[in-house]
Amino acid sequence: MKRTLTLLVLALTAMLTAQAKLNVVATTPDIASIAEVVGGDQISLTTLARPTEDPHFVDAKPSFMAKLNRADVLLHGGAELESGWLPPLLQGSRNGKIARGAPGDVRCNEGVAMLEVPVALDRSRGDIHATGNPHFLMDPVNAQVVARHIATVFAQVDASHAEDYQANARRFVDDLNARMAVWNKALAPFKGAHLVAYHNSWPYFASRFELQLDLFLEPKPGLPPSPAHLAAVIARMKEEGARVIIVDPYLSRKTAERVAGETGATVVDVTQFPGGVKGTEGGYIATMDYLVKSVADALGRGSSTR
């Protein structure tokens, strides 16, 4: 009998502990990786998009509504990246805690200096976003902004663990600052070098490390490449000496390889999301480590072949 009571008490304690955790839902794995570090053991975290999935076109499963219904906090980009699939899920979740403007509705781009904010919306230019390019976490400095913002929100919603969240964010920022010196050193020899991307997901990365990125395999964001456009890309690559093409896992590597075959370029598998390609499973910093090393190695090979 005593053993039974002990087991019951332990089970109830575990249940209460689990219930006490802050229930957090993140739309994409990059945001989730930062939230995991900031939240630590005090949160229960769910990520909606898979790391190999195009974040513009996530499979909005009905089970996501149930997860959102139980959420205390929803972390999303705030720059329309998820606009094609998140709104109906939010409506179906019927959760006032994370409704637009509620304390649990967290736009992670708050405080970020957004790039490519259009002067006027013109859909003839392809899939553009009114608030600017939504791939802002490819700049590690923006990741620091996001970590501090998440810590502030967690501390407000769960004041009993406020200092834990703030301390975790400070450690993350310190770790990022330490790695920034390494990343800057790795890419410094290639300042001004040309990169070619399949989709325009990388302006923040290019801007941070002073690389040139204005040539894309897509003729316009979201539109498939045409033979005429690819021919023009190949001609420009030869003219500019561009020797590196970066491709996300959900885009056509075969197209990139075809262009690389015509230009002598190296195709580099990149990802915005931890776990998107092998070697990035360790979180945000591990992902940036992989990206910087892979791009630097490819630029180095390109330089040696000129």
C-alpha positions in Angstrom: 0.0 0.0 0.0 2.8 2.4 0.9 4.6 1.6 -2.4 1.3 2.3 -4.3 0.9 5.7 -2.6 4.5 6.6 -3.3 4.1 5.7 -7.0 0.8 7.7 -7.1 2.5 10.8 -5.6 5.4 10.5 -8.0 3.0 10.2 -11.0 1.0 13.2 -9.8 4.1 15.2 -9.3 5.3 14.4 -12.8 1.9 15.4 -14.2 1.9 18.7 -12.4 5.5 19.4 -13.5 4.6 18.7 -17.1 1.5 20.9 -16.8 3.5 23.7 -15.3 5.7 24.0 -18.4 5.0 26.8 -20.9 3.4 25.3 -24.0 5.2 26.9 -27.0 4.5 26.3 -30.7 7.0 27.6 -33.3 6.1 27.7 -37.0 9.6 26.9 -38.3 12.7 25.0 -37.0 15.0 28.0 -37.0 12.7 29.9 -34.6 12.2 26.7 -32.6 15.9 26.1 -32.2 16.3 29.5 -30.6 13.2 29.1 -28.4 14.6 25.7 -27.2 17.7 27.4 -26.0 15.9 30.3 -24.4 13.2 28.2 -22.8 15.3 25.4 -21.6 13.5 22.9 -19.3 10.7 25.4 -18.6 8.9 24.9 -21.9 7.2 22.2 -23.9 8.0 22.9 -27.6 6.3 21.9 -30.8 7.5 22.8 -34.3 5.0 22.8 -37.2 7.2 22.9 -40.3 9.8 20.2 -41.0 13.4 21.2 -41.7 13.3 19.9 -45.3 9.9 21.5 -46.1 9.4 24.7 -48.0 8.2 27.1 -45.3 5.9 28.9 -47.8 3.9 25.7 -48.4 3.8 23.7 -45.2 1.3 20.8 -45.1 -1.3 22.3 -42.7 -2.4 19.1 -40.9 -5.6 19.1 -38.9 -3.6 17.9 -35.9 -1.8 21.3 -35.9 -5.0 23.0 -34.8 -5.1 20.8 -31.7 -1.5 21.8 -30.9 -2.2 25.4 -31.4 -5.4 25.1 -29.3 -3.2 24.1 -26.3 -0.4 26.7 -26.9 0.4 29.5 -24.4 2.7 31.1 -27.0 3.0 31.0 -30.7 6.3 32.0 -32.3 6.1 32.9 -35.9 8.2 35.0 -38.3 5.9 38.0 -38.5 6.9 38.7 -42.1 4.3 36.7 -44.1 6.5 33.6 -44.6 3.7 31.4 -43.2 0.8 33.4 -44.6 -0.3 30.7 -47.0 -1.0 28.1 -44.3 -1.0 29.5 -40.7 -4.1 31.8 -40.7 -6.7 29.0 -41.2 -5.0 26.9 -38.5 -5.1 29.8 -36.1 -8.8 30.4 -36.8 -9.5 26.7 -36.3 -7.6 26.5 -33.1 -9.9 29.0 -31.3 -7.2 29.9 -28.8 -7.5 33.5 -27.6 -4.0 33.3 -26.0 -2.3 33.3 -29.4 -4.9 35.3 -31.4 -3.6 38.3 -33.4 -2.4 40.9 -30.9 -2.7 38.7 -27.8 0.3 38.3 -25.5 1.0 34.9 -26.8 1.1 36.1 -30.5 4.9 36.6 -31.0 6.2 38.1 -34.2 9.8 37.2 -34.1 10.9 39.9 -36.6 10.1 42.6 -34.0 13.2 44.8 -33.7 14.8 43.3 -36.8 16.0 45.7 -39.6 14.1 44.1 -42.5 15.7 44.0 -46.0 13.9 44.3 -49.3 10.8 46.1 -48.0 8.9 46.9 -51.2 7.9 50.5 -51.9 4.7 49.2 -53.5 3.2 45.7 -53.7 3.3 44.4 -57.3 2.5 40.7 -57.7 4.0 40.8 -61.2 7.4 40.7 -59.5 6.6 37.3 -58.1 6.0 36.2 -54.5 7.1 39.2 -52.6 6.3 40.1 -48.9 5.0 43.5 -47.8 7.1 43.6 -44.7 10.4 42.6 -46.4 12.3 39.5 -47.0 11.2 37.0 -44.4 14.4 34.9 -44.1 16.0 37.3 -41.6 17.4 34.6 -39.3 20.2 33.9 -41.8 21.9 36.8 -40.2 23.3 35.7 -36.8 22.9 39.3 -35.5 19.2 39.0 -36.1 19.2 35.7 -34.2 20.4 37.7 -31.2 17.5 40.1 -31.5 15.1 37.2 -31.8 16.5 35.5 -28.7 16.1 38.6 -26.6 12.6 39.1 -27.8 11.6 35.5 -27.1 13.1 35.8 -23.6 11.1 38.9 -22.9 7.9 37.3 -24.0 8.5 34.1 -22.0 9.3 36.2 -18.9 6.1 38.1 -19.2 3.9 35.1 -19.8 5.7 32.9 -17.2 7.1 35.4 -14.6 8.2 32.7 -12.2 11.0 31.7 -14.5 11.8 35.1 -15.9 15.4 35.1 -14.8 16.0 31.7 -16.3 14.8 32.8 -19.7 16.8 36.0 -19.6 20.0 34.1 -18.5 19.5 31.6 -21.2 19.2 34.3 -23.8 22.3 36.1 -22.6 24.3 32.8 -22.9 23.0 32.3 -26.4 24.0 35.8 -27.4 27.4 35.4 -25.9 27.9 32.1 -27.8 26.8 33.8 -31.0 29.2 36.7 -30.5 32.1 34.3 -30.0 31.2 32.3 -33.1 30.8 35.5 -35.2 34.5 36.2 -34.9 35.2 32.7 -36.3 32.6 33.1 -39.1 33.8 36.6 -40.1 37.4 35.3 -40.3 36.3 32.3 -42.5 34.5 34.4 -45.0 36.7 37.6 -44.9 38.9 36.4 -47.8 35.9 36.3 -50.1 34.3 39.7 -49.5 32.6 40.8 -52.6 32.5 37.3 -54.1 29.4 36.4 -56.2 26.9 33.8 -55.0 24.0 32.4 -57.1 20.9 31.1 -55.3 18.0 29.2 -56.5 15.5 31.2 -54.4 16.0 34.6 -52.8 16.3 33.3 -49.2 19.8 34.5 -48.5 20.1 38.3 -48.6 20.6 38.6 -44.9 23.5 36.0 -45.0 25.1 37.7 -48.0 24.8 41.2 -46.4 26.2 40.1 -43.1 29.3 38.6 -44.7 29.7 41.1 -47.5 29.0 38.7 -50.4 27.2 39.7 -53.6 23.9 37.9 -54.3 21.7 39.2 -57.0 21.4 36.3 -59.4 18.8 33.6 -59.0 17.8 30.4 -60.8 14.2 31.5 -60.4 13.2 34.3 -62.8 11.0 35.7 -60.0 10.4 34.5 -56.5 8.2 31.4 -56.6 8.3 31.0 -60.4 10.0 27.9 -61.9 13.1 28.5 -64.1 12.6 28.7 -67.8 15.3 27.7 -70.4 15.7 31.3 -71.5 16.2 32.5 -68.0 18.7 29.8 -67.2 20.6 30.7 -70.3 20.8 34.3 -69.1 22.0 33.2 -65.7 24.7 31.1 -67.2 25.9 34.0 -69.3 26.0 36.3 -66.3 27.8 33.7 -64.2 30.5 33.4 -66.8 30.8 37.2 -67.1 31.0 37.8 -63.3 33.0 34.7 -62.4 30.4 33.3 -60.1 31.4 29.8 -59.1 29.0 28.9 -56.3 25.3 28.0 -56.4 23.4 27.5 -53.1 20.3 25.4 -53.0 17.8 24.6 -50.2 16.7 21.0 -49.7 13.2 21.5 -51.0 14.3 23.1 -54.4 15.6 21.4 -57.5 19.2 20.4 -57.2 19.2 18.9 -60.7 18.5 22.4 -62.1 21.4 23.8 -60.1 23.7 20.9 -61.3 22.8 21.6 -64.9 23.8 25.2 -64.6 26.9 24.3 -62.7 27.9 21.9 -65.5 27.8 24.8 -67.9 29.7 27.2 -65.7 32.1 25.1 -63.7 30.4 26.2 -60.5 30.1 24.2 -57.3 26.6 23.4 -56.0 26.3 23.8 -52.2 23.5 22.3 -50.2 22.3 24.9 -47.7 19.4 25.1 -45.3 17.7 27.8 -43.2 16.7 25.2 -40.7 18.6 23.0 -38.2 18.3 19.5 -39.5 17.7 20.5 -43.1 20.9 19.0 -44.3 23.4 16.6 -42.7 25.6 18.4 -40.2 23.0 20.9 -39.0 21.2 18.8 -36.5 22.8 20.5 -33.5 20.7 23.7 -33.5 21.1 27.3 -34.8 24.8 27.7 -34.1 25.6 24.3 -35.6 23.6 25.3 -38.7 25.6 28.6 -39.1 28.8 26.7 -38.6 27.9 24.4 -41.5 26.7 27.2 -43.7 29.8 29.3 -43.3 32.2 26.4 -43.7 30.4 25.0 -46.8 30.2 28.4 -48.5 33.8 29.3 -47.6 35.1 26.0 -48.9 33.2 26.3 -52.1 34.3 29.9 -52.7 37.9 28.8 -52.0 37.7 26.0 -54.6 36.1 28.5 -57.1 39.0 31.0 -56.5 41.6 28.3 -57.1 40.1 27.3 -60.5 40.2 30.8 -62.0 
